[in-house]
Amino acid sequence: MIIIAESGATKIEWVAVGQGLGPVKVRTAGINLASMPEETVEAIAKEAAGEFAKSGIGPEVDEIHFYAAGLITSPGVPVPEQALGLDRVLRTFYPKAVIEYASDLLDAARAVCGPNPGIAAILGTGSNSCFYDGEKIVKNVRSAGFILGDEGGGARLGKLFMSDFLKGLVPEPVAGEFASEFEVDYLTVVKNVYKGDAPSRYLGSFAPWIMARYDSSEYVRNLAEGNFRDFIERALKQYDLEHFPVGVIGGFGHAYEKVLRKVSEPYGIHFSKIIPSSLEGLVDYHLGRF
C-alpha cells in the first residue's frame, strides 16, 4: 500500500493505491512547511489520516511519498527540519511505512517527465521550475517565494493586483467591483498578508476573480500577461528551451492555459503537458507504469 501526497499552498491531494485497491483520494487544506505553524500542519495531517481510516486504510501502509511546496531537502537527511511535526503524525498512524519527503518540484518533474529528461514548471498558487535529467533535478532557478518571486503563480497575480488596489491604481469599474465583493479594507488586507497563517493562499484566492475580467479589462489583461511573461523571462529562459519540452503542473497554469500559450508563443516554447495535478503521473511513476 502506497500513499502519495501532493501539497501546495492551497490544497493537498492525497491518494492511496495498492494491489487490488482502486485509488482512494482525500483532499485537505494545503501546507506550506516554510511558513505555517507546526500545529496547523499536524492538524491537516491528522485530518487526512482520519479520512483514510474511514476507507479501511491504516497501519499496513508500506510507503508514503510526501511532496510539498516550501520543502527543502538535504542529502543524507531523511526528515527535513521543516517536516518534523508532520513526520511525527504520519509515523503515529503509519508506523511501518518508509516515508520519502520531496519538493513539489521533484513531484512535477516525475509526473510530467517520468524517466525522461525535460523542463518541469509549477504554476499554481506559487511557481517554480527545473531541469530534470530523468532521475534527479540538476538545475533549479529558485522560486524565492511569494514575496521575492513566484512569478507566473496565482499568489503573485493577487499580490500585484492588491498592491495596485491599495494604492488606488486599479481602474474602474474593476476597483469598485472588487471592493464591493471582498472585505479588502487596508487593515484587513495587512493582517491577512503579514500575520495570517497562509498569506500566499490568501493572495492567490483573488486570482480567479481577477482572471474572470481578462477579456473585459485591458488593465487585467496586461497584469495577467505580464505575470506569465515574467515567469518566462526570469525563470524558463535560463533552461535549454530549444532542445527540451516544458511540462506544466498546476491549477492556475492549467485554468489559464490559453493565456500562457499566447504569452509563450513568441519565445518558441514547446509544451509537452499542461495539467492541473500531478497525481495520476505520480501514481504511474511510483507503481512503475510510466
SELOGU-120990 format. One record per residue (C-alpha): residue number from 1; residue in one letter; chain; x, y, z. Coordinates in steps of 0.25 Angstrom, whole numbers, plus 2048, in hexadecimal, padded with zeros to 3 digits. Layout:
# residues N
node resi=NUM resn=A chain=A px=X py=Y pz=Z
...
***
This chain:
# residues 290
node resi=1 resn=M chain=A px=800 py=800 pz=800
node resi=2 resn=I chain=A px=805 py=80E pz=7FC
node resi=3 resn=I chain=A px=801 py=81C pz=800
node resi=4 resn=I chain=A px=805 py=827 pz=7F7
node resi=5 resn=A chain=A px=802 py=836 pz=7FB
node resi=6 resn=E chain=A px=803 py=842 pz=7F2
node resi=7 resn=S chain=A px=803 py=84E pz=7FB
node resi=8 resn=G chain=A px=802 py=85C pz=7F6
node resi=9 resn=A chain=A px=7FF py=869 pz=7FE
node resi=10 resn=T chain=A px=7F0 py=868 pz=7FB
node resi=11 resn=K chain=A px=7ED py=859 pz=7FC
node resi=12 resn=I chain=A px=7F3 py=84B pz=7FD
node resi=13 resn=E chain=A px=7EF py=840 pz=7F4
node resi=14 resn=W chain=A px=7F1 py=832 pz=7FB
node resi=15 resn=V chain=A px=7EF py=825 pz=7F5
node resi=16 resn=A chain=A px=7F1 py=817 pz=7FA
node resi=17 resn=V chain=A px=7F4 py=80C pz=7F0
node resi=18 resn=G chain=A px=7F7 py=7FD pz=7F1
node resi=19 resn=Q chain=A px=7F5 py=7EF pz=7EB
node resi=20 resn=G chain=A px=7E7 py=7EC pz=7EA
node resi=21 resn=L chain=A px=7E3 py=7FA pz=7EF
node resi=22 resn=G chain=A px=7DE py=805 pz=7E6
node resi=23 resn=P chain=A px=7E3 py=813 pz=7E9
node resi=24 resn=V chain=A px=7DD py=819 pz=7F6
node resi=25 resn=K chain=A px=7DE py=828 pz=7F5
node resi=26 resn=V chain=A px=7DE py=832 pz=800
node resi=27 resn=R chain=A px=7DE py=842 pz=7FF
node resi=28 resn=T chain=A px=7E3 py=84B pz=80B
node resi=29 resn=A chain=A px=7E7 py=859 pz=80C
node resi=30 resn=G chain=A px=7F5 py=85C pz=807
node resi=31 resn=I chain=A px=802 py=85C pz=80F
node resi=32 resn=N chain=A px=80E py=865 pz=80D
node resi=33 resn=L chain=A px=819 py=860 pz=816
node resi=34 resn=A chain=A px=821 py=86C pz=815
node resi=35 resn=S chain=A px=817 py=875 pz=81B
node resi=36 resn=M chain=A px=80B py=86E pz=822
node resi=37 resn=P chain=A px=80B py=86C pz=831
node resi=38 resn=E chain=A px=80E py=85D pz=835
node resi=39 resn=E chain=A px=801 py=85B pz=83C
node resi=40 resn=T chain=A px=7F9 py=85F pz=82F
node resi=41 resn=V chain=A px=802 py=855 pz=827
node resi=42 resn=E chain=A px=7FF py=84A pz=831
node resi=43 resn=A chain=A px=7F0 py=84C pz=831
node resi=44 resn=I chain=A px=7F0 py=84B pz=822
node resi=45 resn=A chain=A px=7F8 py=83E pz=822
node resi=46 resn=K chain=A px=7EE py=838 pz=82D
node resi=47 resn=E chain=A px=7E2 py=83C pz=825
node resi=48 resn=A chain=A px=7E8 py=834 pz=819
node resi=49 resn=A chain=A px=7EB py=828 pz=821
node resi=50 resn=G chain=A px=7DD py=828 pz=827
node resi=51 resn=E chain=A px=7D7 py=829 pz=819
node resi=52 resn=F chain=A px=7DF py=81D pz=814
node resi=53 resn=A chain=A px=7DB py=815 pz=820
node resi=54 resn=K chain=A px=7CD py=816 pz=81C
node resi=55 resn=S chain=A px=7D1 py=80F pz=810
node resi=56 resn=G chain=A px=7D8 py=804 pz=818
node resi=57 resn=I chain=A px=7E6 py=809 pz=815
node resi=58 resn=G chain=A px=7EF py=809 pz=821
node resi=59 resn=P chain=A px=7FC py=804 pz=827
node resi=60 resn=E chain=A px=7FE py=7FA pz=81C
node resi=61 resn=V chain=A px=803 py=805 pz=812
node resi=62 resn=D chain=A px=811 py=802 pz=80D
node resi=63 resn=E chain=A px=815 py=80F pz=807
node resi=64 resn=I chain=A px=812 py=81D pz=807
node resi=65 resn=H chain=A px=817 py=828 pz=7FD
node resi=66 resn=F chain=A px=814 py=836 pz=802
node resi=67 resn=Y chain=A px=817 py=841 pz=7F8
node resi=68 resn=A chain=A px=816 py=84F pz=7FE
node resi=69 resn=A chain=A px=817 py=85D pz=7FA
node resi=70 resn=G chain=A px=822 py=864 pz=802
node resi=71 resn=L chain=A px=828 py=857 pz=806
node resi=72 resn=I chain=A px=838 py=858 pz=806
node resi=73 resn=T chain=A px=83F py=84A pz=806
node resi=74 resn=S chain=A px=84D py=847 pz=808
node resi=75 resn=P chain=A px=855 py=83B pz=804
node resi=76 resn=G chain=A px=856 py=831 pz=810
node resi=77 resn=V chain=A px=84B py=837 pz=818
node resi=78 resn=P chain=A px=83F py=82F pz=817
node resi=79 resn=V chain=A px=835 py=838 pz=81E
node resi=80 resn=P chain=A px=837 py=847 pz=81B
node resi=81 resn=E chain=A px=837 py=850 pz=827
node resi=82 resn=Q chain=A px=82A py=857 pz=822
node resi=83 resn=A chain=A px=823 py=849 pz=821
node resi=84 resn=L chain=A px=826 py=844 pz=82F
node resi=85 resn=G chain=A px=818 py=847 pz=835
node resi=86 resn=L chain=A px=811 py=841 pz=828
node resi=87 resn=D chain=A px=81B py=835 pz=829
node resi=88 resn=R chain=A px=816 py=832 pz=838
node resi=89 resn=V chain=A px=808 py=832 pz=834
node resi=90 resn=L chain=A px=80A py=829 pz=828
node resi=91 resn=R chain=A px=812 py=81F pz=830
node resi=92 resn=T chain=A px=808 py=81F pz=83A
node resi=93 resn=F chain=A px=7FD py=81A pz=830
node resi=94 resn=Y chain=A px=807 py=812 pz=827
node resi=95 resn=P chain=A px=812 py=80C pz=830
node resi=96 resn=K chain=A px=817 py=802 pz=825
node resi=97 resn=A chain=A px=817 py=80C pz=819
node resi=98 resn=V chain=A px=824 py=811 pz=813
node resi=99 resn=I chain=A px=822 py=820 pz=811
node resi=100 resn=E chain=A px=828 py=828 pz=806
node resi=101 resn=Y chain=A px=828 py=837 pz=807
node resi=102 resn=A chain=A px=82A py=83E pz=7FA
node resi=103 resn=S chain=A px=828 py=84C pz=7F4
node resi=104 resn=D chain=A px=81C py=84F pz=7EB
node resi=105 resn=L chain=A px=826 py=852 pz=7E0
node resi=106 resn=L chain=A px=82A py=843 pz=7E0
node resi=107 resn=D chain=A px=81B py=840 pz=7E1
node resi=108 resn=A chain=A px=819 py=848 pz=7D4
node resi=109 resn=A chain=A px=825 py=842 pz=7CD
node resi=110 resn=R chain=A px=822 py=834 pz=7D0
node resi=111 resn=A chain=A px=813 py=836 pz=7CC
node resi=112 resn=V chain=A px=816 py=83D pz=7BE
node resi=113 resn=C chain=A px=823 py=837 pz=7BA
node resi=114 resn=G chain=A px=823 py=829 pz=7C1
node resi=115 resn=P chain=A px=831 py=823 pz=7BD
node resi=116 resn=N chain=A px=834 py=82D pz=7B2
node resi=117 resn=P chain=A px=83C py=83A pz=7B3
node resi=118 resn=G chain=A px=834 py=847 pz=7B2
node resi=119 resn=I chain=A px=830 py=854 pz=7B8
node resi=120 resn=A chain=A px=825 py=854 pz=7C2
node resi=121 resn=A chain=A px=81D py=860 pz=7C7
node resi=122 resn=I chain=A px=813 py=862 pz=7D2
node resi=123 resn=L chain=A px=809 py=86D pz=7D0
node resi=124 resn=G chain=A px=7FF py=86C pz=7DC
node resi=125 resn=T chain=A px=7FD py=876 pz=7E8
node resi=126 resn=G chain=A px=80D py=877 pz=7E7
node resi=127 resn=S chain=A px=816 py=873 pz=7DC
node resi=128 resn=N chain=A px=823 py=86C pz=7DA
node resi=129 resn=S chain=A px=82B py=865 pz=7CE
node resi=130 resn=C chain=A px=837 py=85C pz=7CC
node resi=131 resn=F chain=A px=83F py=854 pz=7C2
node resi=132 resn=Y chain=A px=83D py=845 pz=7C5
node resi=133 resn=D chain=A px=847 py=83A pz=7BF
node resi=134 resn=G chain=A px=83D py=82F pz=7C1
node resi=135 resn=E chain=A px=841 py=82B pz=7CF
node resi=136 resn=K chain=A px=844 py=838 pz=7D6
node resi=137 resn=I chain=A px=843 py=847 pz=7D6
node resi=138 resn=V chain=A px=850 py=84D pz=7D0
node resi=139 resn=K chain=A px=84D py=85B pz=7CF
node resi=140 resn=N chain=A px=843 py=864 pz=7D6
node resi=141 resn=V chain=A px=840 py=873 pz=7D5
node resi=142 resn=R chain=A px=83B py=875 pz=7E3
node resi=143 resn=S chain=A px=82D py=87A pz=7E5
node resi=144 resn=A chain=A px=830 py=883 pz=7F0
node resi=145 resn=G chain=A px=822 py=882 pz=7F6
node resi=146 resn=F chain=A px=816 py=88B pz=7F4
node resi=147 resn=I chain=A px=81E py=898 pz=7FA
node resi=148 resn=L chain=A px=82A py=897 pz=7F1
node resi=149 resn=G chain=A px=826 py=88E pz=7E6
node resi=150 resn=D chain=A px=81B py=885 pz=7E2
node resi=151 resn=E chain=A px=81A py=88B pz=7D4
node resi=152 resn=G chain=A px=80E py=885 pz=7CC
node resi=153 resn=G chain=A px=807 py=880 pz=7D8
node resi=154 resn=G chain=A px=7F9 py=884 pz=7DD
node resi=155 resn=A chain=A px=7FE py=88A pz=7EA
node resi=156 resn=R chain=A px=807 py=893 pz=7E3
node resi=157 resn=L chain=A px=7FC py=898 pz=7DA
node resi=158 resn=G chain=A px=7F4 py=89A pz=7E6
node resi=159 resn=K chain=A px=7FF py=8A2 pz=7ED
node resi=160 resn=L chain=A px=801 py=8AB pz=7E1
node resi=161 resn=F chain=A px=7F3 py=8AE pz=7E0
node resi=162 resn=M chain=A px=7F1 py=8B0 pz=7EF
node resi=163 resn=S chain=A px=7FD py=8BA pz=7EF
node resi=164 resn=D chain=A px=7F7 py=8C2 pz=7E4
node resi=165 resn=F chain=A px=7E9 py=8C1 pz=7EB
node resi=166 resn=L chain=A px=7EE py=8C7 pz=7F8
node resi=167 resn=K chain=A px=7F6 py=8D2 pz=7F0
node resi=168 resn=G chain=A px=7EA py=8D6 pz=7E8
node resi=169 resn=L chain=A px=7F0 py=8D1 pz=7DB
node resi=170 resn=V chain=A px=7E5 py=8C7 pz=7D7
node resi=171 resn=P chain=A px=7DC py=8CE pz=7CD
node resi=172 resn=E chain=A px=7CD py=8CE pz=7CE
node resi=173 resn=P chain=A px=7C4 py=8C6 pz=7CD
node resi=174 resn=V chain=A px=7CD py=8BB pz=7D1
node resi=175 resn=A chain=A px=7D1 py=8C2 pz=7DE
node resi=176 resn=G chain=A px=7C3 py=8C5 pz=7E2
node resi=177 resn=E chain=A px=7BE py=8B7 pz=7DF
node resi=178 resn=F chain=A px=7CA py=8B1 pz=7E7
node resi=179 resn=A chain=A px=7C7 py=8BA pz=7F3
node resi=180 resn=S chain=A px=7B8 py=8B6 pz=7F3
node resi=181 resn=E chain=A px=7BB py=8A7 pz=7F3
node resi=182 resn=F chain=A px=7C6 py=8A5 pz=7FD
node resi=183 resn=E chain=A px=7CA py=8AB pz=80B
node resi=184 resn=V chain=A px=7D6 py=8B2 pz=806
node resi=185 resn=D chain=A px=7D8 py=8BE pz=80F
node resi=186 resn=Y chain=A px=7E6 py=8C1 pz=812
node resi=187 resn=L chain=A px=7E7 py=8BB pz=820
node resi=188 resn=T chain=A px=7E1 py=8AE pz=81C
node resi=189 resn=V chain=A px=7EA py=8AC pz=810
node resi=190 resn=V chain=A px=7F6 py=8B0 pz=818
node resi=191 resn=K chain=A px=7F2 py=8A6 pz=823
node resi=192 resn=N chain=A px=7F0 py=89B pz=819
node resi=193 resn=V chain=A px=7FD py=89D pz=812
node resi=194 resn=Y chain=A px=806 py=8A0 pz=81D
node resi=195 resn=K chain=A px=800 py=898 pz=829
node resi=196 resn=G chain=A px=7F8 py=88D pz=822
node resi=197 resn=D chain=A px=7FB py=87E pz=823
node resi=198 resn=A chain=A px=7FB py=87D pz=813
node resi=199 resn=P chain=A px=7FD py=88B pz=80D
node resi=200 resn=S chain=A px=801 py=885 pz=7FF
node resi=201 resn=R chain=A px=7F3 py=87D pz=7FF
node resi=202 resn=Y chain=A px=7EC py=88A pz=803
node resi=203 resn=L chain=A px=7F2 py=892 pz=7F7
node resi=204 resn=G chain=A px=7F0 py=886 pz=7EE
node resi=205 resn=S chain=A px=7E2 py=885 pz=7F1
node resi=206 resn=F chain=A px=7DF py=892 pz=7EA
node resi=207 resn=A chain=A px=7E5 py=88D pz=7DD
node resi=208 resn=P chain=A px=7D9 py=886 pz=7D7
node resi=209 resn=W chain=A px=7D1 py=893 pz=7D9
node resi=210 resn=I chain=A px=7DC py=89B pz=7D2
node resi=211 resn=M chain=A px=7DD py=892 pz=7C7
node resi=212 resn=A chain=A px=7CE py=892 pz=7C4
node resi=213 resn=R chain=A px=7D0 py=8A0 pz=7C0
node resi=214 resn=Y chain=A px=7DB py=89D pz=7B6
node resi=215 resn=D chain=A px=7D3 py=89F pz=7AA
node resi=216 resn=S chain=A px=7CC py=8AB pz=7AE
node resi=217 resn=S chain=A px=7D7 py=8B3 pz=7B5
node resi=218 resn=E chain=A px=7E3 py=8B8 pz=7AE
node resi=219 resn=Y chain=A px=7E9 py=8BA pz=7BC
node resi=220 resn=V chain=A px=7E7 py=8AC pz=7C0
node resi=221 resn=R chain=A px=7EC py=8A6 pz=7B2
node resi=222 resn=N chain=A px=7F9 py=8AE pz=7B4
node resi=223 resn=L chain=A px=7FB py=8A9 pz=7C2
node resi=224 resn=A chain=A px=7F8 py=89B pz=7BF
node resi=225 resn=E chain=A px=801 py=89A pz=7B3
node resi=226 resn=G chain=A px=80C py=8A1 pz=7BA
node resi=227 resn=N chain=A px=80B py=897 pz=7C5
node resi=228 resn=F chain=A px=80D py=88C pz=7BC
node resi=229 resn=R chain=A px=818 py=893 pz=7B3
node resi=230 resn=D chain=A px=820 py=896 pz=7C0
node resi=231 resn=F chain=A px=820 py=887 pz=7C3
node resi=232 resn=I chain=A px=825 py=884 pz=7B5
node resi=233 resn=E chain=A px=830 py=890 pz=7B5
node resi=234 resn=R chain=A px=835 py=88D pz=7C3
node resi=235 resn=A chain=A px=834 py=87E pz=7C4
node resi=236 resn=L chain=A px=831 py=876 pz=7B7
node resi=237 resn=K chain=A px=83B py=87D pz=7AF
node resi=238 resn=Q chain=A px=846 py=878 pz=7B7
node resi=239 resn=Y chain=A px=844 py=86A pz=7B2
node resi=240 resn=D chain=A px=846 py=864 pz=7A5
node resi=241 resn=L chain=A px=839 py=867 pz=79F
node resi=242 resn=E chain=A px=83E py=863 pz=791
node resi=243 resn=H chain=A px=840 py=855 pz=794
node resi=244 resn=F chain=A px=837 py=851 pz=79F
node resi=245 resn=P chain=A px=828 py=852 pz=7A1
node resi=246 resn=V chain=A px=821 py=859 pz=7AC
node resi=247 resn=G chain=A px=817 py=851 pz=7B5
node resi=248 resn=V chain=A px=80E py=85A pz=7BE
node resi=249 resn=I chain=A px=807 py=855 pz=7CA
node resi=250 resn=G chain=A px=7FD py=85E pz=7D2
node resi=251 resn=G chain=A px=7EF py=862 pz=7D3
node resi=252 resn=F chain=A px=7F2 py=871 pz=7CF
node resi=253 resn=G chain=A px=7FA py=86E pz=7C3
node resi=254 resn=H chain=A px=7F0 py=863 pz=7BE
node resi=255 resn=A chain=A px=7E4 py=86C pz=7C0
node resi=256 resn=Y chain=A px=7EA py=878 pz=7B8
node resi=257 resn=E chain=A px=7F2 py=86F pz=7AE
node resi=258 resn=K chain=A px=7ED py=878 pz=7A2
node resi=259 resn=V chain=A px=7F3 py=884 pz=7A9
node resi=260 resn=L chain=A px=800 py=87C pz=7AC
node resi=261 resn=R chain=A px=801 py=877 pz=79E
node resi=262 resn=K chain=A px=7FF py=885 pz=798
node resi=263 resn=V chain=A px=80A py=88B pz=7A0
node resi=264 resn=S chain=A px=813 py=880 pz=79E
node resi=265 resn=E chain=A px=812 py=87F pz=78E
node resi=266 resn=P chain=A px=81C py=88A pz=78B
node resi=267 resn=Y chain=A px=826 py=882 pz=793
node resi=268 resn=G chain=A px=824 py=875 pz=78B
node resi=269 resn=I chain=A px=821 py=86D pz=797
node resi=270 resn=H chain=A px=81C py=85F pz=795
node resi=271 resn=F chain=A px=813 py=85A pz=7A0
node resi=272 resn=S chain=A px=813 py=84B pz=7A2
node resi=273 resn=K chain=A px=807 py=84B pz=7AC
node resi=274 resn=I chain=A px=7FF py=856 pz=7B3
node resi=275 resn=I chain=A px=7F7 py=84F pz=7BE
node resi=276 resn=P chain=A px=7F1 py=853 pz=7CB
node resi=277 resn=S chain=A px=7F6 py=848 pz=7D4
node resi=278 resn=S chain=A px=802 py=83E pz=7D4
node resi=279 resn=L chain=A px=7FB py=833 pz=7DC
node resi=280 resn=E chain=A px=7F8 py=82A pz=7D0
node resi=281 resn=G chain=A px=806 py=82B pz=7CB
node resi=282 resn=L chain=A px=80C py=829 pz=7D9
node resi=283 resn=V chain=A px=803 py=81C pz=7DB
node resi=284 resn=D chain=A px=809 py=817 pz=7CD
node resi=285 resn=Y chain=A px=817 py=81B pz=7D1
node resi=286 resn=H chain=A px=817 py=814 pz=7DF
node resi=287 resn=L chain=A px=810 py=808 pz=7DA
node resi=288 resn=G chain=A px=81A py=807 pz=7CF
node resi=289 resn=R chain=A px=80F py=809 pz=7C4
node resi=290 resn=F chain=A px=815 py=816 pz=7BE
***
